[in-house]
Amino acid sequence: MATVTAWQLPYRILAAAEEEEDSSSDPTNAVAFVGLCLVLGIACRHLLHGTRVPYTVALLILGIGLGSIVI
């Protein structure tokens, strides 16, 4: 059986293999993201308890602000 060399593989397969090596997807990142979201939601609800600002609007503005930060 003939061996497959790098020039025989389609570009998408090679790009996917390189992407997997450089990927920073780690299960702890997902857990940290969920934890951070919960903490920010609780803090937002606690800080805006006596005001007339709706909770969902505050979360929307907070999300837009955090999403606009480029790390």
GIUR-V203934 format. One record per run of one state. SS is the DSSP state (H for helix, E for strand, C for the rest). FROM is the first residue (numbers start at 1). LEN is the number of residues. If there is no record, write none. Layout:
SS/FROM/LEN  SS/FROM/LEN
//
This chain:
C/1/5  H/6/3  C/9/2  H/11/12  C/23/4  H/27/21  C/48/7  H/55/14  C/69/3
//
